[in-house]
Amino acid sequence: MLRVTLRFYGDLNNLLFGGFTGPTVERLLTAPTSVKDLIEGCGVPHTEVDLILADNHPVDFSYLIQEDQKISVYPFFSHIDIPRSERLQKRTLPHNRFLADANLGKLARYLRMAGFDTAYIQGQSDKEIISQMLGEKRVLLSRDRKLLMHKVIEYGYLPRSDDPAEQLREVCHRFNLFDDVHPFSRCPNCNGVLQSVPKEEVIDQLEPLTKKHFDDFSQCPDCGQIYWAGSHRRRLVPRVKEILGIGD
């Protein structure tokens, strides 16, 4: 039997399975196991872990646990100076494309309103979700811890908050997205890239007051939805405007 002590830091304690009470967890192992499997066996997906210390030495997810070790597990901290070679997560992404699962529909809409390519998936199996994520090279956003534990997921995030506006802030903070925000460049309904359209081309689809008060319009080429300045801004709650730095 291998005896191991794990110490979880920060909000990782909120992700522990119900049978564990952090921040310190004692485990008895019948055989050597990777530190990834050990941590995820406690309920914390590898996508949420940025630094692992085994007896105060940094290790990666493949490290095999030894007898009587003390393992320290840290979340992603943007304000702590950790050497890049020791970090397990990347601060920025090679591509700002996201895949939100069934529990994050409103977050998907907010990310689209912020200008980020965000697919939304419902009713598919874990295998289908992962296949789409890999095929389209997207970051997986999910509150399903077990889904995020799949080894092939290199980029993922589990929003902590139940509030979609706060989830948006979390994602922008985690992946350093604030400088990449392009509000109202995508359709919040279907994710299509909006295109400017002359007023005369859509005038027969507009309400009388819209015809009178607005002259600049955009349209989604995928679903045909028409947008103008007022329509987009009305759909944003004040907290989202604040997060994205959008005035009225």
Secondary structure, DSSP 8 states (H G I E B T S, - for coil): -EEEEEEE-GGGGGGS-TT--SSEEEEEESS--BHHHHHHHTT--GGG--EEEETTEE--TT-B--TTEEEEEE---SSS---GGG-SS-SS-SS-EEEE-GGGHHHHHHHHHTT-EEEE--S--HHHHHHHHHHTT-EEE-S-HHHHT-TT--SEE----SSHHHHHHHHHHHTT-GGG--TTSB-TTT--B-EEE-HHHHGGGS-HHHHHH---EEE-TTT--EE-HHHHHHTS-HHHHHHHT---
